[in-house]
Amino acid sequence: MTVPSPSSIFSFDTLQVHWGVPRGLLTAVVLLGVLDFGLSRADWPYRKYPSSYVGTFLSQEEVLRRDPVPPRIIILGNSRSKCGLLSQEIERLLGLPDGAVLNLSIESGDHYDNYMFQKRNRQQMKSARLLIYAVDAYEWNTNFPLSERFPHFAGLSDRLYLEPSVPSLFGWFFRTEEKAALYHAIFRRIKGRLVGASRLASQAGVDDPPANQPKSSTPDRTVEGRVSFWYKDFRLSPKRQALLQQVVATAREDEQQVVIVQLPFRDEYMQEVFRAHASEYDAYQQSIRSLDGVHIHLFETASACGLEPTDFQDWDHLDTNGAGKFTRVWCDWLATHEKDTMAALGAGAR
């Protein structure tokens, strides 16, 4: 009997190694890549949903870029300044031409949003002589989540600086992980069209915040609940303060005056702040007053501005009538205390 030699059993000529990638896996990888780079990292889906966090940001960019008149005053802030400072009324009261004042405040705006907005649109903002920056205490709270705009716009360095967590860093590598709200809205719209529910389709939008993002529009029936919402686990963030300081420094480089303003609250709101969160409020104020190169006025109670409870939509947002009243108060303060700024604007109060 002939015994095969080891060399014939383990011949390299008969050894075959299959290095091919399964076709299904390859297809899945390609589709995920297309989804992540073609949709999850792109701006265009959010332009279809202007009520979303990212959509509101992009919409304000379009307002700035399409403005036919170079703005002299730009307002950055959040929903309170968006509804509380009336651009056309400021133009009328200060004797400025139509379109000279742009209110670019955005819902749930924070320091990162405004820093990024200025960074992306600095050339278009350079014509402004005055930057009004509206603030609220939550923007300093390191435990208050940044809006959905942060994971959309933030690069690796921003994530390492502001959110150095595993989910945040993984989101930079694989953005689709963070886009649940976007896909949820898209699927809702598709479903609405398939079942013929035109009303559902028209109302669908990317207005669902991520799981860790509070809904700032949620009404609180008690003033205690509203104040607690904004001051929950309050702790000052030097990193977020630094973003504001960078916005100020850039504005000053562009020869812009900067005024930091806090819009007023209903009296009961401020009474609850002084009762339950006086130390946190004081720390927030001190942080603002440490800023260089800015003018500051923090309005607090409604009554001090001649406002009534009926001038508010809720505890902290002015209604249209209240906004008109406060805009006049604001312009009077500006004309009285910021004469150099008024001169730079070439404005004269009527």
C-alpha positions as CSV (number, residue, x, y, z in Angstrom):
1,M,0.0,0.0,0.0
2,T,1.3,3.4,-1.0
3,V,1.1,6.0,1.7
4,P,0.7,9.6,0.4
5,S,3.5,11.8,1.4
6,P,2.7,14.8,3.7
7,S,3.7,17.1,0.9
8,S,0.9,15.7,-1.3
9,I,-1.7,16.0,1.5
10,F,-0.9,19.6,2.4
11,S,-0.1,20.8,-1.1
12,F,-0.2,24.6,-1.5
13,D,-1.7,24.0,-4.9
14,T,-4.9,22.6,-3.3
15,L,-5.1,25.1,-0.4
16,Q,-7.8,27.7,-1.2
17,V,-8.5,30.6,1.1
18,H,-11.7,32.6,0.4
19,W,-11.1,36.3,1.3
20,G,-14.2,37.6,-0.4
21,V,-16.7,39.7,1.6
22,P,-20.3,38.4,1.7
23,R,-22.3,40.3,-0.8
24,G,-25.0,41.2,1.7
25,L,-22.6,42.6,4.2
26,L,-20.9,44.7,1.5
27,T,-24.3,46.0,0.4
28,A,-25.2,46.9,4.0
29,V,-21.9,48.8,4.5
30,V,-22.3,50.7,1.2
31,L,-25.9,51.7,2.2
32,L,-24.8,52.8,5.6
33,G,-22.1,54.9,4.1
34,V,-24.6,56.5,1.7
35,L,-27.0,57.1,4.5
36,D,-24.4,58.6,6.8
37,F,-22.7,60.9,4.3
38,G,-25.5,61.6,1.9
39,L,-28.3,62.2,4.5
40,S,-27.1,62.2,8.1
41,R,-24.3,64.8,7.6
42,A,-26.1,66.9,5.0
43,D,-28.1,70.1,5.5
44,W,-30.6,69.6,2.8
45,P,-33.0,67.2,4.7
46,Y,-33.4,69.8,7.4
47,R,-34.3,72.5,4.8
48,K,-37.3,70.3,4.2
49,Y,-38.2,70.6,7.9
50,P,-37.7,74.2,8.8
51,S,-39.4,73.7,12.2
52,S,-36.6,71.4,13.4
53,Y,-33.7,72.5,15.6
54,V,-31.3,72.4,12.6
55,G,-33.9,73.7,10.2
56,T,-34.4,76.9,12.3
57,F,-30.7,77.5,12.3
58,L,-30.5,77.1,8.5
59,S,-33.6,79.2,8.0
60,Q,-32.0,82.1,9.9
61,E,-28.9,81.8,7.7
62,E,-31.1,82.2,4.7
63,V,-32.7,85.3,6.2
64,L,-29.3,86.8,6.7
65,R,-27.9,85.9,3.3
66,R,-30.9,87.1,1.4
67,D,-31.4,90.3,3.2
68,P,-31.2,93.1,0.5
69,V,-30.0,95.7,3.1
70,P,-26.7,95.2,4.9
71,P,-27.8,94.9,8.6
72,R,-26.7,97.5,11.1
73,I,-28.1,95.6,14.1
74,I,-28.1,91.9,14.6
75,I,-29.8,90.1,17.4
76,L,-28.6,86.7,18.5
77,G,-30.4,84.7,21.2
78,N,-33.1,82.2,22.0
79,S,-36.9,82.0,21.8
80,R,-37.4,84.7,24.4
81,S,-35.5,87.3,22.3
82,K,-37.0,85.9,19.1
83,C,-40.5,86.8,20.2
84,G,-39.6,89.7,22.6
85,L,-37.6,92.1,20.4
86,L,-39.4,93.4,17.3
87,S,-37.1,94.3,14.4
88,Q,-39.4,96.6,12.6
89,E,-40.3,98.4,15.8
90,I,-36.5,98.9,16.6
91,E,-36.0,100.4,13.1
92,R,-38.9,102.8,13.6
93,L,-37.9,103.9,17.1
94,L,-34.2,104.3,16.2
95,G,-34.9,105.9,12.8
96,L,-33.2,103.2,10.8
97,P,-34.1,102.1,7.3
98,D,-36.2,99.0,6.7
99,G,-34.3,95.8,6.9
100,A,-31.5,97.4,9.0
101,V,-32.3,95.2,12.0
102,L,-32.2,91.4,11.8
103,N,-33.5,89.3,14.7
104,L,-31.6,86.0,14.1
105,S,-32.5,84.4,17.4
106,I,-33.4,80.7,17.3
107,E,-35.5,78.4,19.4
108,S,-33.6,76.9,22.3
109,G,-30.5,78.9,21.3
110,D,-27.3,78.4,23.3
111,H,-23.8,79.7,23.2
112,Y,-22.6,77.0,20.8
113,D,-25.4,77.8,18.4
114,N,-24.5,81.5,18.3
115,Y,-20.8,80.8,18.1
116,M,-21.4,78.5,15.2
117,F,-23.7,80.9,13.5
118,Q,-21.2,83.7,13.7
119,K,-18.4,81.4,12.5
120,R,-20.4,80.2,9.4
121,N,-21.7,83.7,8.6
122,R,-19.1,86.2,9.7
123,Q,-18.7,87.9,6.3
124,Q,-22.5,88.5,6.1
125,M,-22.6,89.8,9.6
126,K,-19.7,92.3,9.3
127,S,-21.8,95.2,8.2
128,A,-23.6,95.3,11.6
129,R,-22.4,98.0,14.0
130,L,-24.3,96.6,17.0
131,L,-24.6,92.9,18.1
132,I,-27.4,92.4,20.7
133,Y,-26.8,89.1,22.4
134,A,-29.7,87.9,24.5
135,V,-28.9,85.6,27.4
136,D,-30.5,83.3,30.0
137,A,-29.0,81.3,32.8
138,Y,-29.5,77.9,31.3
139,E,-26.9,78.7,28.6
140,W,-24.3,78.6,31.4
141,N,-25.5,75.3,32.9
142,T,-23.1,72.5,32.1
143,N,-25.9,70.0,33.0
144,F,-28.4,71.5,30.5
145,P,-28.1,69.6,27.2
146,L,-27.0,71.4,24.1
147,S,-29.5,71.4,21.3
148,E,-29.6,69.0,18.4
149,R,-27.6,71.5,16.4
150,F,-24.5,70.6,18.4
151,P,-24.2,67.0,17.1
152,H,-25.1,68.1,13.6
153,F,-22.5,70.9,13.3
154,A,-19.8,69.9,15.8
155,G,-16.5,68.5,14.5
156,L,-14.1,66.3,16.5
157,S,-12.4,69.2,18.3
158,D,-15.7,70.7,19.4
159,R,-16.9,67.3,20.7
160,L,-13.6,66.7,22.6
161,Y,-13.9,70.2,24.1
162,L,-17.6,70.3,25.0
163,E,-18.9,66.8,25.0
164,P,-16.0,64.3,25.4
165,S,-18.2,61.3,25.9
166,V,-18.2,58.0,24.1
167,P,-21.6,58.6,22.5
168,S,-20.5,62.1,21.3
169,L,-17.3,60.8,19.8
170,F,-19.0,57.8,18.2
171,G,-21.5,60.3,16.7
172,W,-18.7,62.1,15.0
173,F,-17.6,58.9,13.4
174,F,-21.1,57.6,12.6
175,R,-23.5,60.5,12.5
176,T,-26.6,58.3,11.7
177,E,-26.6,57.2,15.3
178,E,-27.7,60.7,16.3
179,K,-30.4,61.2,13.7
180,A,-33.3,59.4,15.2
181,A,-35.5,62.6,15.2
182,L,-34.8,63.2,11.5
183,Y,-35.6,59.6,10.4
184,H,-38.7,59.5,12.7
185,A,-40.1,62.6,10.9
186,I,-39.3,61.2,7.5
187,F,-41.0,58.0,8.2
188,R,-44.0,59.8,9.6
189,R,-44.3,61.8,6.4
190,I,-44.0,58.7,4.2
191,K,-46.6,56.9,6.3
192,G,-48.9,59.9,6.1
193,R,-48.7,60.0,2.3
194,L,-49.1,56.3,2.0
195,V,-52.3,56.3,4.0
196,G,-53.5,59.5,2.4
197,A,-53.4,61.4,5.7
198,S,-52.4,64.8,4.2
199,R,-52.9,66.5,7.5
200,L,-50.4,64.3,9.2
201,A,-48.0,64.7,6.4
202,S,-48.2,68.5,6.5
203,Q,-47.7,68.6,10.2
204,A,-44.8,66.2,10.3
205,G,-41.5,67.9,11.1
206,V,-38.2,67.2,12.7
207,D,-39.3,68.9,15.9
208,D,-38.7,66.0,18.2
209,P,-35.7,66.6,20.3
210,P,-33.2,63.9,21.1
211,A,-33.9,61.8,24.2
212,N,-31.6,63.9,26.4
213,Q,-32.9,67.3,25.2
214,P,-35.6,69.0,27.2
215,K,-38.5,70.5,25.4
216,S,-38.2,74.1,26.3
217,S,-41.7,74.8,24.8
218,T,-43.3,72.5,27.3
219,P,-45.6,74.7,29.4
220,D,-45.3,74.4,33.2
221,R,-48.4,75.3,35.0
222,T,-46.6,76.3,38.2
223,V,-43.9,78.9,38.4
224,E,-41.9,76.5,40.7
225,G,-42.0,73.9,37.9
226,R,-40.9,76.4,35.2
227,V,-37.9,77.7,37.3
228,S,-36.9,74.2,38.3
229,F,-36.9,73.2,34.6
230,W,-34.3,75.9,33.7
231,Y,-32.2,75.6,36.8
232,K,-32.1,71.8,37.3
233,D,-28.7,70.6,38.5
234,F,-27.3,74.1,37.8
235,R,-23.5,74.3,37.5
236,L,-21.6,77.0,35.7
237,S,-19.7,75.9,32.6
238,P,-16.4,77.8,31.9
239,K,-16.3,76.2,28.5
240,R,-19.7,77.5,27.5
241,Q,-18.7,80.9,28.8
242,A,-15.6,80.8,26.6
243,L,-17.8,80.3,23.5
244,L,-19.6,83.6,24.4
245,Q,-16.3,85.3,25.0
246,Q,-15.2,84.1,21.5
247,V,-18.3,85.6,19.9
248,V,-17.6,88.9,21.6
249,A,-13.9,88.9,20.6
250,T,-14.8,88.2,16.9
251,A,-17.5,91.0,17.0
252,R,-14.9,93.4,18.4
253,E,-12.4,92.5,15.7
254,D,-15.1,93.4,13.2
255,E,-15.6,96.8,15.0
256,Q,-19.0,95.9,16.4
257,Q,-20.4,97.1,19.7
258,V,-21.8,94.2,21.8
259,V,-24.6,94.6,24.3
260,I,-25.6,91.6,26.5
261,V,-29.3,91.7,27.4
262,Q,-31.6,89.6,29.5
263,L,-35.2,90.0,28.7
264,P,-37.6,90.4,31.7
265,F,-39.7,87.6,33.3
266,R,-43.0,87.8,35.1
267,D,-42.5,89.0,38.6
268,E,-43.5,85.7,40.1
269,Y,-40.8,83.9,38.1
270,M,-38.0,86.1,39.5
271,Q,-39.4,85.9,43.0
272,E,-39.1,82.1,42.7
273,V,-35.6,82.4,41.3
274,F,-34.5,84.6,44.2
275,R,-36.2,82.1,46.7
276,A,-34.9,78.8,45.3
277,H,-31.9,79.6,43.2
278,A,-30.4,82.9,44.4
279,S,-26.8,81.6,44.5
280,E,-27.0,80.1,41.0
281,Y,-28.5,83.3,39.6
282,D,-25.8,85.4,41.3
283,A,-23.1,83.1,39.9
284,Y,-24.6,83.5,36.4
285,Q,-24.6,87.3,36.7
286,Q,-21.0,87.4,37.9
287,S,-20.0,85.3,35.0
288,I,-21.6,87.7,32.6
289,R,-20.0,90.7,34.2
290,S,-16.6,89.1,33.9
291,L,-16.8,89.4,30.1
292,D,-14.5,91.9,28.4
293,G,-15.6,94.5,25.8
294,V,-19.3,94.4,26.3
295,H,-22.2,96.5,27.6
296,I,-24.6,94.7,29.9
297,H,-28.2,95.2,31.0
298,L,-30.1,92.4,32.7
299,F,-33.8,93.2,32.9
300,E,-35.4,91.1,35.6
301,T,-39.0,91.8,36.6
302,A,-41.9,92.6,34.3
303,S,-43.2,95.4,36.5
304,A,-39.9,97.3,36.4
305,C,-40.4,97.5,32.6
306,G,-44.0,98.6,32.9
307,L,-45.2,95.1,31.8
308,E,-48.2,93.2,33.1
309,P,-48.8,89.4,33.5
310,T,-51.1,89.6,30.5
311,D,-48.1,90.7,28.3
312,F,-46.7,87.2,28.5
313,Q,-47.5,84.0,26.7
314,D,-46.2,82.0,29.7
315,W,-43.9,82.7,32.6
316,D,-41.0,83.9,30.4
317,H,-42.1,84.5,26.8
318,L,-43.6,87.9,25.9
319,D,-46.7,88.0,23.6
320,T,-46.9,90.4,20.7
321,N,-48.3,93.2,22.8
322,G,-45.7,92.7,25.5
323,A,-43.0,92.5,22.9
324,G,-44.0,95.9,21.5
325,K,-43.9,97.4,25.0
326,F,-40.6,95.9,25.9
327,T,-39.0,96.9,22.5
328,R,-39.8,100.5,23.3
329,V,-38.3,100.1,26.8
330,W,-35.2,98.6,25.3
331,C,-34.7,101.3,22.7
332,D,-35.2,104.0,25.3
333,W,-32.5,102.3,27.4
334,L,-30.2,102.1,24.4
335,A,-30.6,105.7,23.4
336,T,-30.0,106.9,27.0
337,H,-27.1,104.7,28.0
338,E,-25.3,103.9,24.7
339,K,-24.8,107.2,23.0
340,D,-21.6,106.0,21.3
341,T,-23.4,103.0,20.0
342,M,-26.2,105.2,18.7
343,A,-23.6,107.4,16.9
344,A,-22.0,104.3,15.3
345,L,-25.4,103.2,14.1
346,G,-26.1,106.7,12.6
347,A,-29.4,106.4,14.4
348,G,-31.6,109.0,16.0
349,A,-34.5,108.0,18.2
350,R,-37.8,109.3,17.0
